[in-house]
């Protein structure tokens, strides 16, 4: 039998801990967020539907995005034992320079629409964290202003080759003059994907004040206050601003780009050149033979061709074929530091996060991006410790098994 006694008031008071109320509501919200999904939920509450859905959504049925995230969930880790992991080294070398973490910020378009601090918040946070920041051709902050926000850090530029080649060439020259060290030549956008959420929301740049958007704004007055009291939302690299997302992309992109365009950019660009949007082993081999410095395995976050290959599934085969010739970066679907570690173990040299960054931005501006980076950094280090590896270089395929749900059907050859 358990003996019971009447508790003494002093003993009860020892257990009572009241938190001091804080007037910093943003800070309190971010402190309580423990995962990127937590940041996503905060972002959804604080951002108008059209802007949030632009970030959160993908193309057509959004199958590619769902599969990419499921692929990371279908990971089985194989930890070692009896290894001193008091200290773990998360630093890597990528595209000729250092990164304090094995992930960087991916290029995102229309970023100031998500939250008015936009790319300046992302670049500044990346600089403090010692990781690379990538500016999109469809960014809403200029190349020069990103450099000002991250003067001592690593800045990369993502390039769309447009119908008017002179615009693209001018951007390449400006990025080089601003000290950007890596150029991402994007190859998966001959035309815009079918972003159905955007069409249903009537999403346009700049956003239009309609009865629907006004009703949507009522519970989010701070977003509209920021939008209306800060500099006009414009593309920093394009002169045409008005229209739906699909119209803007289709007016800027060129379905005729080919290896001659890649060769032209290679000759112009003085830094490292990576090709973004690689989705087959054969193309990875071609690009390695061409002489690019890196390839980014990506299906554009599921925003272009729906049911495209899952980059994480493609990774081991690509690493086996060209891992010794080019550096390999993976994006699409990364929501946790464990996803980053799994990618490194299967042959990636680096990873990139896009939506996770934007969820943090929408949740709390610059401080939200800082929180996202800290969160992923903690998850990377904790996963490495639990695997009992002391550095990124120690990660290898023995640490991970991909538990595949989507197995290709064996093709039968017709009988003669």
FILO-144459 format. One line per field, with one value per residue: residue number from 1; residue in one letter; y negated, z, x negated of N, C-alpha, C in turn. Coordinates in pm, whole numbers. Atoms other than C-alpha are relative to their C-alpha. Layout:
REM residues N
resi	c(NUM_...)
resn	c(A_...)
npy	c(Y_...)
npz	c(Z_...)
npx	c(X_...)
capy	c(Y_...)
capz	c(Z_...)
capx	c(X_...)
cpy	c(Y_...)
cpz	c(Z_...)
cpx	c(X_...)
//
This chain:
REM residues 416
resi	c(1_2_3_4_5_6_7_8_9_10_11_12_13_14_15_16_17_18_19_20_21_22_23_24_25_26_27_28_29_30_31_32_33_34_35_36_37_38_39_40_41_42_43_44_45_46_47_48_49_50_51_52_53_54_55_56_57_58_59_60_61_62_63_64_65_66_67_68_69_70_71_72_73_74_75_76_77_78_79_80_81_82_83_84_85_86_87_88_89_90_91_92_93_94_95_96_97_98_99_100_101_102_103_104_105_106_107_108_109_110_111_112_113_114_115_116_117_118_119_120_121_122_123_124_125_126_127_128_129_130_131_132_133_134_135_136_137_138_139_140_141_142_143_144_145_146_147_148_149_150_151_152_153_154_155_156_157_158_159_160_161_162_163_164_165_166_167_168_169_170_171_172_173_174_175_176_177_178_179_180_181_182_183_184_185_186_187_188_189_190_191_192_193_194_195_196_197_198_199_200_201_202_203_204_205_206_207_208_209_210_211_212_213_214_215_216_217_218_219_220_221_222_223_224_225_226_227_228_229_230_231_232_233_234_235_236_237_238_239_240_241_242_243_244_245_246_247_248_249_250_251_252_253_254_255_256_257_258_259_260_261_262_263_264_265_266_267_268_269_270_271_272_273_274_275_276_277_278_279_280_281_282_283_284_285_286_287_288_289_290_291_292_293_294_295_296_297_298_299_300_301_302_303_304_305_306_307_308_309_310_311_312_313_314_315_316_317_318_319_320_321_322_323_324_325_326_327_328_329_330_331_332_333_334_335_336_337_338_339_340_341_342_343_344_345_346_347_348_349_350_351_352_353_354_355_356_357_358_359_360_361_362_363_364_365_366_367_368_369_370_371_372_373_374_375_376_377_378_379_380_381_382_383_384_385_386_387_388_389_390_391_392_393_394_395_396_397_398_399_400_401_402_403_404_405_406_407_408_409_410_411_412_413_414_415_416)
resn	c(X_X_X_X_X_X_X_X_X_X_X_X_X_X_X_X_X_X_X_X_X_X_X_X_X_X_X_X_X_X_X_X_X_X_X_X_X_X_X_X_X_X_X_X_X_X_X_X_X_X_X_X_X_X_X_X_X_X_X_X_X_X_X_X_X_X_X_X_X_X_X_X_X_X_X_X_X_X_X_X_X_X_X_X_X_X_X_X_X_X_X_X_X_X_X_X_X_X_X_X_X_X_X_X_X_X_X_X_X_X_X_X_X_X_X_X_X_X_X_X_X_X_X_X_X_X_X_X_X_X_X_X_X_X_X_X_X_X_X_X_X_X_X_X_X_X_X_X_X_X_X_X_X_X_X_X_X_X_X_X_X_X_X_X_X_X_X_X_X_X_X_X_X_X_X_X_X_X_X_X_X_X_X_X_X_X_X_X_X_X_X_X_X_X_X_X_X_X_X_X_X_X_X_X_X_X_X_X_X_X_X_X_X_X_X_X_X_X_X_X_X_X_X_X_X_X_X_X_X_X_X_X_X_X_X_X_X_X_X_X_X_X_X_X_X_X_X_X_X_X_X_X_X_X_X_X_X_X_X_X_X_X_X_X_X_X_X_X_X_X_X_X_X_X_X_X_X_X_X_X_X_X_X_X_X_X_X_X_X_X_X_X_X_X_X_X_X_X_X_X_X_X_X_X_X_X_X_X_X_X_X_X_X_X_X_X_X_X_X_X_X_X_X_X_X_X_X_X_X_X_X_X_X_X_X_X_X_X_X_X_X_X_X_X_X_X_X_X_X_X_X_X_X_X_X_X_X_X_X_X_X_X_X_X_X_X_X_X_X_X_X_X_X_X_X_X_X_X_X_X_X_X_X_X_X_X_X_X_X_X_X_X_X_X_X_X_X_X_X_X_X_X_X_X_X_X_X_X_X_X_X_X_X_X_X_X)
npy	c(120_127_93_132_107_129_78_129_111_38_-96_29_123_-30_-57_96_87_83_74_142_35_71_82_-40_-112_-73_-80_-110_-99_-69_-83_-119_-85_-99_-64_81_-10_101_130_1_30_142_74_-8_90_141_40_-18_-133_-6_1_-125_-112_5_-69_-134_-85_-53_-7_-100_-68_13_-135_1_52_-99_-114_41_2_-138_-68_25_-71_-143_-23_-73_29_-108_64_-76_5_18_100_130_105_123_107_-42_102_8_84_-64_83_-15_96_80_79_-69_22_-48_-109_-66_47_143_48_-15_118_7_118_81_-24_108_-17_-86_86_114_2_-74_-56_62_-79_-129_17_40_-115_-95_53_-19_-144_-53_-89_77_46_4_96_-42_96_58_60_134_83_4_-65_90_10_-127_10_92_-69_-111_48_-83_-141_-56_23_-72_55_-97_65_-46_57_53_22_110_-46_111_15_-104_30_113_-49_-73_100_68_-93_-12_126_10_-97_-129_-95_-117_24_-117_4_-80_-67_-73_92_51_73_-7_-111_35_30_10_83_140_32_6_120_120_60_83_91_0_-51_94_14_-40_-33_-121_28_86_-88_-80_87_47_-55_15_141_34_-30_106_122_-10_6_132_105_-26_27_-73_-136_-14_-87_78_-32_4_126_-30_-40_-36_-121_-120_-64_-74_95_58_-101_-34_113_13_-121_-31_-146_-40_-2_-126_-3_119_104_-34_29_147_47_-50_90_131_-2_-27_-82_-138_-13_-120_-11_-31_-62_-127_-98_-134_-35_28_142_28_-43_97_127_-23_-1_138_70_88_-24_-70_-20_3_-93_77_8_135_-4_-52_112_0_-123_-86_-140_-7_-84_51_19_-83_-135_3_34_-102_-35_113_4_-112_25_124_61_38_98_126_7_-32_68_-50_75_-47_-83_-1_69_-36_-25_-142_-12_46_-103_-115_35_-4_-140_-70_50_143_86_116_2_133_8_114_23_13_139_90_-16_79_142_39_-12_104_87_-40_-88_-130_-70_-41_-114_-116_-45_-59_-124_-102_-24_-87_-133_-63_-41_-105_-123_-52_-58_-125_-98_-13_43_125_102_-27_-89_-138_-55_-83_-74_-99_63_27_-84_59_-93_53_-36_10_-81_-3_-125_-56_7_-123_19_-72_-123_6)
npz	c(0_6_-106_47_-99_47_42_-64_97_50_102_120_60_66_132_83_78_94_95_7_127_94_101_128_43_106_-64_-73_97_61_-102_-19_120_-14_129_115_11_-93_68_108_-56_-35_127_59_-74_10_139_86_62_132_-18_-66_93_100_-60_-49_105_107_129_27_-119_-105_-26_-12_-131_-101_9_-47_-147_-47_18_-117_-113_19_-22_-119_-37_-64_-84_-61_-147_-71_68_-67_84_-79_99_138_98_105_109_128_111_114_108_-21_-123_-118_-56_-138_-5_132_74_29_35_143_62_-3_68_-61_-144_-83_-11_-116_-116_68_-13_120_19_-92_-123_27_22_-126_-90_53_-27_-142_-25_74_108_122_35_146_49_122_106_-30_-132_-17_-54_104_-23_-80_-135_-67_-38_-114_-117_-33_66_-26_15_135_76_127_84_84_128_108_131_48_144_28_-58_-56_-141_-74_1_-90_-138_-24_-20_-127_-110_-8_-54_-141_-77_-15_40_70_85_23_130_-23_125_-9_15_136_-16_-138_-40_-27_-143_-8_-114_41_90_-77_-85_81_-48_100_-49_-144_-37_27_-105_42_-116_-62_-71_-114_-104_-46_-72_-128_-116_18_37_-4_128_93_-45_48_146_48_-55_37_143_94_31_141_27_6_121_117_15_1_-134_-18_62_-82_-8_123_109_-18_29_142_78_-25_29_141_18_100_-52_24_-46_48_-100_-115_38_2_-139_-56_45_-62_-146_-50_-120_12_74_-31_77_-93_63_62_-47_47_-7_131_10_-94_68_107_-57_-53_116_50_-84_-103_-132_-87_45_-106_22_-44_91_-19_-110_48_53_147_51_-107_14_40_-92_-134_-2_-102_56_110_-51_-4_134_53_-74_48_137_22_-127_-2_105_-28_-131_10_-97_4_-64_13_-105_-126_-107_-128_10_31_146_47_-32_87_134_-2_-11_128_105_28_-61_-59_19_0_-50_53_-75_-143_-16_15_-117_-106_34_-21_-143_-86_64_-17_-116_37_79_-98_-75_89_17_-128_-16_86_-46_-118_44_69_-100_-84_79_13_-129_-21_91_-52_94_-48_104_121_84_-45_44_119_27_-102_-105_43_94_55_2_112_25_144_76_142_56_99_136_78_141_85_60_147)
npx	c(-84_73_-37_-40_4_-49_118_23_-9_133_40_-78_51_126_-30_-71_89_-74_84_-29_-65_87_-65_58_-84_69_104_-64_-47_114_61_-82_10_106_25_-38_-145_-53_15_-100_-132_0_-2_-134_-90_39_19_-118_-5_65_146_39_-16_107_114_-33_-53_85_-69_-104_-50_102_49_146_37_-37_93_132_-2_-16_129_82_-60_27_143_40_139_75_101_109_3_127_83_-5_-58_-13_7_-22_38_-102_48_29_48_-89_23_120_-1_-52_-134_-1_-97_-9_-117_-6_-133_-29_-62_-146_-52_-108_18_-54_-144_-25_21_63_146_41_134_96_-4_63_144_60_2_97_133_30_13_113_-44_-25_-134_-17_-99_-67_-27_-131_4_-56_107_102_129_83_-55_30_140_6_-54_90_123_117_-37_-2_-123_-11_-106_-70_-27_-85_35_-128_-13_92_126_77_-37_72_143_21_-6_124_106_-23_30_146_53_-38_76_-66_105_-53_-117_-84_-66_-120_-34_-126_-113_-23_-126_-46_-84_-141_-15_-145_-40_12_-110_-124_4_17_125_68_103_-21_-132_-108_-99_-133_-84_56_124_-31_-52_112_93_-56_72_146_22_142_62_-35_67_138_0_-38_85_139_19_-84_44_37_112_122_75_-87_-72_-142_-39_-139_-54_1_131_23_23_133_101_-1_53_143_74_18_7_100_137_69_139_70_-21_83_138_15_7_126_107_-17_-1_136_0_-46_-125_-77_-124_-109_-116_40_-97_32_141_60_30_110_123_26_45_134_90_5_96_-55_59_-94_-138_-100_-111_-116_-114_-52_-95_-126_-77_4_-61_-47_42_141_77_32_147_65_7_96_132_105_45_78_126_82_47_76_38_140_28_-69_-63_-143_-87_-138_-107_-139_-57_76_-72_60_143_21_-6_131_99_-24_48_146_43_-19_88_-9_101_-65_-145_-57_-137_-76_-123_31_44_-114_-87_60_-16_-140_-32_59_99_140_15_-53_102_101_-52_2_139_42_-75_60_137_-9_-45_113_99_-56_-6_137_40_-72_62_135_103_56_10_-75_80_-14_-128_12_-125_-31_-80_-137_-73_-121_-113_-77_-139_-25_95_-37_-51_93_-53_12_28_-98_49_9)
capy	c(0_-350_-585_-914_-1245_-1589_-1798_-2099_-2436_-2507_-2188_-2280_-2629_-2477_-2306_-2612_-2792_-3079_-3220_-3593_-3736_-3863_-4145_-3993_-3781_-3692_-3574_-3367_-3200_-3117_-2984_-2741_-2612_-2292_-2174_-2321_-2194_-2413_-2712_-2616_-2626_-2969_-3090_-2971_-3167_-3486_-3495_-3552_-3233_-3322_-3401_-3101_-2864_-2990_-2868_-2560_-2430_-2246_-2151_-1964_-1703_-1782_-1418_-1495_-1698_-1436_-1159_-1360_-1413_-1052_-938_-1104_-954_-611_-623_-370_-479_-237_-385_-270_-233_-325_-625_-954_-1214_-1486_-1710_-1678_-1867_-1980_-2193_-2111_-2245_-2311_-2483_-2606_-2748_-2661_-2620_-2584_-2347_-2092_-2290_-2630_-2844_-2762_-3024_-3132_-3371_-3654_-3633_-3976_-3880_-3613_-3864_-4210_-4152_-3898_-3802_-4050_-3850_-3522_-3653_-3818_-3507_-3287_-3515_-3501_-3122_-3079_-2906_-3005_-3205_-3174_-3460_-3375_-3545_-3603_-3754_-4074_-4208_-4316_-4141_-4445_-4466_-4096_-4156_-4449_-4225_-3952_-4137_-3883_-3559_-3337_-3446_-3229_-3328_-3112_-3189_-3140_-3180_-3403_-3471_-3799_-3663_-4009_-4018_-3689_-3792_-4121_-3936_-3708_-4010_-4186_-3877_-3839_-4206_-4173_-3888_-3600_-3287_-3024_-3032_-2786_-2733_-2611_-2358_-2233_-2530_-2542_-2652_-2708_-2410_-2399_-2568_-2497_-2656_-2983_-2966_-2895_-3182_-3421_-3481_-3763_-3995_-4239_-4098_-4255_-4391_-4202_-4112_-3774_-3912_-4178_-3911_-3700_-4000_-4074_-3826_-3921_-4304_-4308_-4145_-4406_-4686_-4564_-4525_-4872_-5063_-4920_-4973_-4858_-4485_-4439_-4190_-4312_-4153_-4185_-4492_-4321_-4287_-4248_-3923_-3578_-3363_-3138_-3434_-3586_-3261_-3182_-3533_-3505_-3142_-3003_-2640_-2649_-2659_-2393_-2303_-2599_-2832_-2646_-2679_-3054_-3106_-2890_-3121_-3431_-3317_-3336_-3130_-2783_-2666_-2419_-2294_-2286_-2055_-1735_-1438_-1143_-958_-997_-1376_-1379_-1188_-1427_-1731_-1579_-1515_-1872_-1994_-2165_-2198_-2061_-1930_-1992_-1695_-1868_-1850_-2218_-2136_-1951_-2278_-2189_-1836_-1647_-1279_-1365_-1149_-1189_-1343_-1150_-821_-922_-1019_-685_-603_-951_-944_-606_-730_-1084_-1140_-1156_-1404_-1669_-1790_-1675_-1885_-1765_-1966_-1909_-1780_-1853_-1944_-1814_-1791_-1413_-1453_-1642_-1372_-1095_-1277_-1318_-951_-845_-1056_-1419_-1681_-1941_-2007_-2306_-2414_-2638_-2595_-2550_-2889_-3055_-2903_-3060_-3393_-3401_-3295_-3570_-3760_-3757_-3602_-3324_-3243_-3243_-3002_-2771_-2759_-2695_-2424_-2236_-2280_-2125_-1838_-1771_-1762_-1549_-1297_-1268_-1210_-944_-776_-812_-985_-1273_-1451_-1479_-1298_-985_-947_-671_-447_-195_-446_-458_-225_-367_-185_-228_-231_-319_-40_-52_212_443_383_690_706_796_1150_1186)
capz	c(0_-87_210_151_325_297_91_256_90_61_-139_-378_-433_-522_-816_-941_-1217_-1392_-1708_-1720_-1978_-2288_-2515_-2790_-2948_-3254_-3038_-2822_-3125_-3276_-2948_-2921_-3277_-3267_-3628_-3975_-3975_-3668_-3863_-4152_-3927_-3795_-4150_-4264_-3988_-4060_-4440_-4692_-4863_-5211_-5090_-4858_-5125_-5374_-5134_-5004_-5331_-5628_-5980_-6090_-5825_-5619_-5647_-5695_-5375_-5171_-5302_-5229_-4868_-4830_-4960_-4667_-4423_-4570_-4443_-4203_-4023_-3904_-3608_-3479_-3113_-2869_-3062_-2895_-3050_-2792_-3081_-3434_-3740_-3971_-4199_-4569_-4875_-5167_-5500_-5394_-5054_-4700_-4545_-4171_-4237_-4514_-4636_-4792_-4891_-5229_-5481_-5439_-5652_-5541_-5191_-5063_-5134_-4864_-4612_-4684_-4554_-4835_-4971_-4746_-4444_-4605_-4715_-4380_-4184_-4413_-4372_-3992_-4001_-4243_-4515_-4881_-4995_-5351_-5524_-5792_-6129_-6016_-5688_-5550_-5416_-5645_-5681_-5531_-5232_-5155_-5155_-4916_-4684_-4693_-4768_-4620_-4684_-4987_-5240_-5534_-5828_-6000_-6370_-6605_-6968_-7107_-7454_-7450_-7398_-7327_-6998_-6885_-6992_-6804_-6487_-6518_-6548_-6250_-6031_-6117_-6044_-5709_-5605_-5631_-5651_-5799_-6082_-6103_-6461_-6438_-6696_-6578_-6674_-7052_-6964_-6637_-6456_-6384_-6042_-5978_-5634_-5788_-6060_-5813_-5591_-5886_-5767_-5950_-5912_-5756_-5557_-5645_-5393_-5461_-5237_-5178_-5086_-4860_-4668_-4648_-4513_-4223_-3983_-4115_-4113_-4029_-4362_-4561_-4345_-4424_-4792_-4830_-4625_-4775_-5119_-5417_-5486_-5813_-5973_-5924_-6251_-6483_-6624_-6662_-6332_-6382_-6450_-6313_-6214_-6517_-6755_-6608_-6626_-6980_-7099_-6949_-7006_-7336_-7434_-7695_-7455_-7520_-7464_-7677_-7420_-7140_-7328_-7376_-7004_-6915_-7117_-6953_-6592_-6397_-6095_-6033_-6261_-6147_-6342_-6149_-6235_-6332_-6315_-6489_-6456_-6831_-6811_-6504_-6707_-7003_-6783_-6609_-6949_-7049_-6755_-6517_-6157_-6004_-6059_-5849_-5839_-5822_-5962_-5878_-5554_-5750_-5914_-6277_-6410_-6170_-6118_-6198_-6043_-5671_-5638_-5319_-5497_-5790_-5570_-5515_-5887_-5979_-5703_-5829_-6188_-6151_-5782_-5845_-6132_-6015_-5687_-5622_-5449_-5361_-5303_-5297_-4991_-4719_-4396_-4126_-4052_-4068_-4436_-4487_-4314_-4514_-4839_-4741_-4649_-4992_-5183_-5185_-5120_-5014_-4983_-5025_-4855_-5015_-4857_-4508_-4548_-4665_-4381_-4139_-4322_-4317_-3953_-3827_-4088_-4037_-3693_-3842_-4092_-3809_-3618_-3919_-3969_-3598_-3599_-3897_-3764_-3429_-3608_-3829_-3531_-3319_-3601_-3655_-3284_-3271_-3576_-3390_-3665_-3586_-3921_-4247_-4421_-4214_-4346_-4605_-4762_-4479_-4254_-4456_-4620_-4853_-4783_-5118_-5159_-5528_-5713_-6093_-6278_-6476_-6846_-7055_-7399_-7673_-7797_-8154)
capx	c(0_-119_-127_49_17_165_-78_-234_-156_-530_-580_-298_-438_-775_-607_-423_-612_-440_-595_-626_-387_-564_-462_-678_-405_-612_-900_-667_-511_-849_-984_-695_-749_-952_-927_-897_-539_-477_-612_-384_-78_-173_-237_104_278_87_80_361_473_345_-8_-22_110_-147_-417_-242_-99_-242_-133_180_269_-45_-151_-521_-540_-355_-581_-896_-795_-686_-1024_-1198_-949_-1024_-1382_-1526_-1844_-2113_-2302_-2638_-2733_-3009_-3138_-3226_-2996_-3041_-3132_-2996_-3119_-2836_-3054_-3092_-3269_-3039_-3104_-3445_-3355_-3249_-2906_-2853_-2564_-2500_-2199_-2138_-1842_-1691_-1574_-1213_-1009_-777_-929_-829_-470_-497_-630_-762_-1117_-1153_-1492_-1672_-1557_-1666_-2005_-2074_-1980_-2189_-2489_-2472_-2431_-2721_-2517_-2460_-2158_-2021_-1838_-1582_-1550_-1190_-1303_-1155_-1485_-1766_-2099_-2270_-2034_-2082_-2456_-2402_-2196_-2463_-2789_-3029_-2838_-2795_-2533_-2423_-2205_-1943_-1902_-1610_-1712_-1439_-1309_-1495_-1846_-1985_-1791_-1944_-2293_-2257_-2159_-2461_-2690_-2529_-2555_-2923_-2991_-2813_-3040_-2792_-3007_-2772_-2518_-2227_-2118_-1757_-1639_-1298_-1080_-1027_-672_-488_-343_31_45_412_428_308_570_848_736_701_346_172_-125_-60_235_567_817_1138_1432_1270_928_1079_1273_958_766_1001_833_484_473_102_12_203_59_-292_-205_-54_-313_-633_-791_-588_-605_-792_-1023_-1375_-1494_-1194_-1026_-685_-505_-132_53_116_-179_-135_-117_-433_-627_-518_-607_-955_-1053_-1174_-1099_-1376_-1676_-1937_-2303_-2412_-2256_-2430_-2758_-2703_-2638_-2938_-3160_-3015_-3013_-3343_-3232_-3094_-2811_-2545_-2243_-1916_-1627_-1810_-1570_-1735_-2064_-2127_-2105_-2331_-2593_-2557_-2604_-2905_-3063_-2976_-3183_-2942_-3057_-2740_-2391_-2082_-1847_-1511_-1162_-1110_-935_-668_-567_-636_-575_-352_-447_-808_-1083_-1146_-1496_-1574_-1492_-1713_-2006_-2185_-2198_-2321_-2584_-2704_-2738_-2877_-2950_-3323_-3289_-3041_-2900_-2543_-2278_-1927_-1613_-1234_-1053_-1310_-1128_-1362_-1732_-1697_-1602_-1928_-2134_-1967_-2050_-2414_-2441_-2314_-2563_-2452_-2718_-2462_-2089_-1859_-1536_-1273_-932_-1082_-1250_-929_-725_-970_-955_-575_-567_-795_-994_-1369_-1335_-1125_-1400_-1655_-1433_-1400_-1777_-1840_-1575_-1720_-2074_-1977_-1802_-2105_-2342_-2108_-2053_-2427_-2484_-2214_-2370_-2700_-2893_-3124_-3126_-2937_-3223_-3153_-2798_-2762_-2494_-2525_-2351_-2030_-1780_-1516_-1190_-1022_-648_-667_-845_-859_-661_-886_-840_-773_-920_-669_-705_-820)
cpy	c(-124_-88_-135_-99_-127_-84_-132_-110_-38_94_-22_-121_22_52_-100_-93_-76_-72_-147_-31_-82_-80_31_123_83_91_119_110_82_92_130_95_93_68_-98_4_-98_-139_-12_-37_-147_-85_-1_-93_-146_-54_20_130_6_5_129_118_-2_73_147_96_47_11_110_62_0_137_0_-46_102_118_-36_-1_141_76_-21_68_150_31_81_-28_121_-59_95_-10_-30_-89_-133_-105_-125_-121_59_-117_2_-82_83_-102_26_-112_-98_-83_75_-29_61_116_64_-33_-150_-37_1_-127_8_-129_-73_-7_-110_3_87_-81_-110_-8_81_52_-62_75_133_-12_-37_116_103_-45_22_147_62_100_-83_-40_-10_-94_50_-112_-71_-55_-141_-92_7_75_-84_-11_130_-1_-92_67_111_-30_93_150_43_-20_74_-61_110_-69_76_-64_-40_-20_-113_32_-113_-23_101_-31_-117_42_76_-98_-71_90_17_-125_-15_105_130_108_121_-37_131_-18_95_55_69_-88_-50_-79_14_127_-48_-18_-25_-82_-149_-40_-13_-124_-129_-74_-76_-84_-135_54_-106_-2_31_30_120_-31_-90_85_85_-81_-37_61_-17_-146_-39_27_-113_-133_-1_-19_-142_-112_22_-20_93_136_12_107_-86_19_-9_-131_21_55_54_130_115_61_75_-90_-59_100_29_-113_-10_122_28_151_45_11_139_-10_-120_-117_26_-33_-151_-54_45_-92_-136_0_37_96_144_2_134_-3_53_58_130_111_139_23_-35_-147_-40_36_-100_-129_13_-1_-139_-83_-98_37_78_19_-2_93_-63_17_-131_-3_53_-103_-6_124_86_146_13_89_-69_-16_91_146_8_-9_113_37_-111_-7_110_-31_-120_-64_-43_-111_-137_4_12_-67_56_-104_67_94_-2_-86_23_22_145_25_-40_109_122_-25_7_143_73_-65_-146_-73_-114_13_-144_5_-126_-29_-20_-143_-95_15_-82_-149_-47_5_-114_-86_53_96_139_80_46_125_127_55_66_137_112_33_91_142_74_54_114_134_62_63_136_110_34_-18_-139_-110_42_101_146_64_79_82_107_-57_-11_112_-77_107_-48_52_6_76_5_138_50_0_132_-31_79_125_-11_114)
cpz	c(0_114_-60_114_-63_-38_76_-105_-60_-111_-131_-71_-70_-142_-96_-67_-102_-91_2_-133_-87_-99_-140_-51_-108_60_75_-94_-56_101_19_-120_13_-132_-111_-20_97_-62_-112_54_40_-126_-61_71_-31_-142_-79_-80_-131_13_66_-97_-110_51_24_-112_-100_-125_-3_130_116_42_22_138_110_-1_54_152_57_-10_120_125_-7_11_128_25_70_83_44_151_48_-74_73_-97_83_-92_-138_-93_-116_-120_-126_-92_-118_-99_34_126_115_28_139_20_-139_-74_-20_-38_-151_-57_4_-66_84_152_88_8_121_129_-46_17_-112_1_92_131_-20_-14_131_97_-46_30_144_31_-74_-107_-125_-13_-152_-36_-133_-103_25_142_2_74_-99_41_94_144_79_46_122_127_48_-59_16_-17_-145_-62_-132_-79_-89_-127_-83_-128_-68_-151_-46_69_65_148_84_6_95_146_37_29_134_119_17_61_148_87_30_-53_-77_-76_-20_-128_7_-131_1_-18_-144_-7_147_24_33_150_28_119_-38_-91_77_88_-80_36_-111_70_-66_34_-19_117_-57_125_74_80_121_116_60_87_139_120_-8_-36_-2_-134_-99_42_-48_-151_-51_49_-27_-151_-89_-33_-150_-13_-14_-131_-128_-6_1_135_8_-68_97_-3_-130_-118_9_-35_-149_-87_14_-44_-151_-17_-98_57_-17_48_-53_98_124_-28_2_143_65_-35_69_149_57_118_-28_-70_34_-82_93_-76_-70_59_-58_14_-132_-13_97_-64_-110_55_62_-113_-59_82_100_134_91_-65_122_-40_60_-99_24_112_-41_-71_-153_-55_118_-37_-56_99_134_9_99_-46_-106_49_-2_-137_-61_70_-48_-136_-11_128_8_-98_26_143_-17_113_-18_60_-31_115_134_105_137_-21_-27_-149_-61_21_-90_-141_-7_4_-133_-116_-35_68_78_-25_4_48_-54_81_149_32_-6_114_117_-24_26_147_82_-64_19_118_-28_-83_91_75_-85_-14_128_19_-83_44_121_-40_-71_103_87_-76_-17_130_24_-95_44_-109_41_-102_-120_-88_38_-44_-128_-17_103_111_-34_-90_-47_-5_-106_-2_-149_-75_-146_-43_-105_-137_-74_-146_-84_-61_-152_-63)
cpx	c(-88_47_32_-7_52_-121_-9_11_-135_-47_75_-56_-134_21_63_-100_83_-98_40_67_-95_83_-52_76_-67_-107_57_48_-116_-68_76_-7_-120_-36_36_151_68_-8_103_137_11_11_139_98_-27_-8_127_-9_-77_-151_-47_8_-104_-123_29_37_-104_85_104_51_-97_-53_-151_-45_30_-96_-138_-6_14_-132_-90_57_-28_-149_-17_-148_-63_-113_-110_8_-142_-98_16_52_30_2_28_-29_100_-47_-26_-65_90_-25_-112_-4_64_147_0_96_10_128_-9_142_17_60_151_46_104_-12_56_152_34_-10_-94_-152_-66_-142_-104_-5_-72_-151_-71_-11_-103_-143_-42_-24_-118_37_29_148_8_113_57_5_133_6_56_-97_-115_-126_-85_50_-20_-146_-16_50_-93_-137_-119_28_-2_137_-9_115_59_49_103_-50_131_-1_-92_-132_-79_32_-78_-149_-31_3_-126_-114_15_-33_-150_-62_30_-69_72_-95_50_126_75_79_120_55_136_122_13_131_39_81_140_19_149_48_-4_115_132_7_-4_-126_-70_-106_21_139_106_99_138_81_-58_-126_23_52_-113_-96_49_-71_-152_-33_-147_-67_28_-63_-145_-6_22_-92_-149_-14_81_-60_-24_-108_-125_-75_82_74_151_41_141_38_2_-139_-32_-31_-141_-109_-7_-52_-151_-80_-5_-14_-108_-141_-61_-144_-79_17_-84_-146_-27_-13_-130_-116_8_-28_-137_-4_41_136_66_128_110_120_-32_88_-21_-150_-70_-36_-111_-134_-37_-60_-138_-103_-14_-99_57_-63_93_134_91_112_124_112_76_105_137_85_2_73_45_-31_-141_-76_-24_-152_-72_-10_-110_-145_-103_-55_-86_-135_-94_-62_-94_-51_-145_-34_63_53_152_76_141_94_134_36_-69_71_-63_-149_-33_6_-135_-104_18_-53_-152_-51_9_-74_10_-116_62_150_49_145_66_123_-28_-44_118_101_-55_17_142_38_-55_-106_-141_-18_55_-98_-113_45_-2_-141_-50_63_-63_-142_-3_39_-112_-99_52_7_-138_-47_69_-47_-142_-106_-46_-9_85_-73_16_131_-18_127_36_87_148_52_123_108_99_142_27_-109_43_48_-98_65_-24_-22_103_-63_-2_78)
//
